[in-house]
Amino acid sequence: MKTIQEIRNLFQELTGASQEQLLDDLLKDFELKGQVLENVKQERIEKRIIKSCPHCSSTKVHKRGKQKNVQMYRCQECEK
């Protein structure tokens, strides 16, 4: 595996156009990975935040303890 310094040396040997193309490609790769990561984070947040009552579909629920290590919730609308 190449060290950072070896990669820098190889980069310096490239022409200006090749350096620019390589940097553009790397930035695109990082943007895609960052976008995918952001989408995954957002999905996890949405799944965690939006809890709804299975009886009345209200999102006004709050935690009310655990039973056999399972988080229990109580609906503020129908109180089930």
C-alpha positions in Angstrom: 0.0 0.0 0.0 1.3 3.4 -0.9 2.1 6.0 1.8 0.6 9.5 1.6 4.0 10.9 0.6 4.3 8.4 -2.3 0.8 9.4 -3.5 1.7 13.1 -3.3 4.8 12.4 -5.3 2.8 10.6 -8.0 0.3 13.4 -8.0 3.0 16.0 -8.6 4.2 13.9 -11.7 0.7 14.3 -13.3 0.0 17.0 -15.8 -2.1 20.0 -14.7 -5.1 18.7 -16.6 -4.7 15.2 -15.1 -4.4 16.6 -11.6 -7.6 18.6 -12.1 -9.4 15.6 -13.4 -8.3 13.5 -10.5 -9.4 16.1 -8.0 -12.8 16.4 -9.7 -13.2 12.7 -9.5 -12.3 12.5 -5.9 -14.6 15.3 -5.0 -17.5 13.6 -6.8 -16.8 10.4 -4.9 -16.8 12.3 -1.6 -20.0 14.1 -2.4 -21.8 10.9 -3.3 -20.6 9.2 -0.1 -21.5 12.2 1.9 -25.0 12.4 0.4 -25.6 8.7 1.0 -24.5 9.1 4.6 -26.7 12.2 5.1 -29.7 10.2 3.6 -29.1 7.3 6.0 -28.8 9.7 9.0 -32.1 11.4 8.0 -33.9 8.1 7.7 -32.7 7.0 11.1 -33.8 10.3 12.6 -37.2 10.0 11.0 -37.7 6.4 12.1 -36.7 7.3 15.7 -38.8 10.5 16.0 -42.0 9.5 14.3 -43.7 7.1 16.6 -47.4 6.8 16.2 -50.2 5.2 18.1 -51.3 1.9 16.5 -54.9 2.6 17.7 -55.5 6.2 16.7 -52.4 7.0 14.6 -51.6 10.0 16.7 -48.0 11.0 16.9 -48.5 12.4 20.4 -46.9 9.5 22.3 -44.4 9.4 25.1 -42.3 6.8 26.8 -43.8 5.1 29.8 -41.1 2.7 30.9 -40.0 -0.8 29.8 -41.5 -4.2 30.1 -39.2 -7.2 29.5 -36.6 -4.8 28.0 -39.1 -3.4 25.4 -39.7 0.3 25.5 -43.4 1.0 26.1 -45.3 4.1 25.0 -48.5 5.8 26.0 -50.7 7.8 23.6 -51.7 11.2 24.8 -54.8 11.2 22.6 -56.5 7.9 23.3 -54.4 7.0 26.4 -53.7 3.5 25.2 
